């Protein structure tokens, strides 16, 4: 049975192998959902933050975290859900962004705290949309088809060059 002899770095590594249930190519660590790992006596405490309040995948993620750590011999696992500060796409790792692109999902085009998109985006009505590159061909000649994609955190775009539709992981 594992205990404090298992390092927090090892736990982070194991959690880096737990896939997001909605986008299986990216881990929950690369997505930025895992906020902290600490040992309290012989209990491993993992803090997670949902990508948005009420995310239906959080129970599946919590179960996967517990299962993964127990499979590595950690008997006592406690998950803490932390809502503040709210999750943001800024917490995604560069490796995670690359995995999204390789999977055909355009990663966030700007940082949430980056206001440069207010000047450099494409004006669509009252909203300035970011310039989104097609994950298939790299073209920036793309058009927003719908603010709502296959999950609430994605929008649907179409490339005007290769004509392929694709999901865009919205900045938030």
KAZI-V69402 format. One record per residue. RES is the residue in one letter. SS is DSSP state (A for helix, B for strand, O for the rest). OMEGA is omega in whole degrees, -180 to 180 (NA if undefined). NEAR is the number of other C-alpha atoms within 8 Angstrom. Layout:
res/ss/omega/near
RES/SS/OMEGA/NEAR
RES/SS/OMEGA/NEAR
This chain:
res/ss/omega/near
X/O/-180/5
X/B/177/9
X/O/180/8
X/O/178/8
X/O/174/5
X/O/-177/8
X/O/175/7
X/A/178/9
X/A/178/6
X/A/178/8
X/A/177/11
X/A/179/10
X/A/178/8
X/A/179/10
X/A/176/13
X/O/177/11
X/O/179/7
X/O/-178/12
X/B/171/11
X/O/-177/12
X/O/-179/8
X/O/179/5
X/O/-170/7
X/O/-179/8
X/O/-176/9
X/O/180/12
X/B/178/14
X/A/175/14
X/A/178/11
X/A/178/13
X/A/179/13
X/O/180/12
X/O/179/12
X/B/-176/11
X/B/-175/9
X/B/173/8
X/B/177/12
X/B/173/8
X/B/171/10
X/B/-172/7
X/O/-179/5
X/O/-179/8
X/B/176/11
X/B/-178/12
X/B/-179/13
X/B/178/13
X/B/179/12
X/B/178/12
X/O/179/12
X/O/178/14
X/O/169/10
X/O/-178/7
X/O/-180/6
X/O/180/5
X/O/-177/8
X/O/-178/5
X/O/-173/8
X/A/178/8
X/A/177/7
X/A/178/8
X/A/180/11
X/A/179/9
X/A/-179/8
X/A/177/9
X/A/179/10
X/A/180/11
X/A/-178/8
X/A/-178/11
X/A/177/14
X/A/178/11
X/A/178/7
X/O/173/7
X/O/177/8
X/B/-174/12
X/O/-176/9
X/O/180/8
X/B/175/12
X/B/177/9
X/B/177/10
X/B/177/8
X/B/-178/8
X/O/-177/9
X/O/-178/9
X/O/-1/5
X/O/-179/5
X/O/177/9
X/O/176/14
X/O/178/10
X/A/175/13
X/A/-178/7
X/A/178/8
X/O/176/11
X/O/176/9
X/A/177/7
X/A/178/7
X/A/178/12
X/A/179/11
X/A/179/9
X/A/177/10
X/A/-179/13
X/A/179/11
X/A/-179/8
X/A/179/7
X/O/177/10
X/B/178/12
X/B/178/15
X/O/179/11
X/O/-175/11
X/O/-179/10
X/O/175/8
X/O/179/9
X/O/-178/10
X/O/-179/4
X/O/-179/7
X/O/-179/7
X/O/179/6
X/A/178/11
X/A/179/7
X/A/-171/6
X/A/-177/8
X/O/178/10
X/B/-178/8
X/B/178/8
X/B/-177/7
X/O/-179/5
X/O/-176/5
X/B/174/6
X/B/-179/11
X/B/178/9
X/O/173/10
X/O/-175/10
X/O/178/9
X/O/177/11
X/O/179/14
X/O/-178/11
X/O/-176/7
X/O/178/6
X/O/-179/7
X/O/173/9
X/O/174/9
X/O/-177/9
X/B/-179/14
X/B/175/8
X/B/178/9
X/B/-180/8
X/B/175/8
X/O/-176/8
X/O/180/10
X/O/-176/12
X/O/173/8
X/O/-178/6
X/O/-178/7
X/O/-178/9
X/B/174/13
X/B/-180/16
X/B/179/15
X/B/174/13
X/B/176/13
X/B/-179/15
X/O/177/9
X/O/-179/7
X/O/176/7
X/O/180/7
X/O/171/8
X/B/177/8
X/B/175/13
X/B/174/13
X/B/179/14
X/B/-174/11
X/O/173/10
X/O/172/11
X/O/NA/6
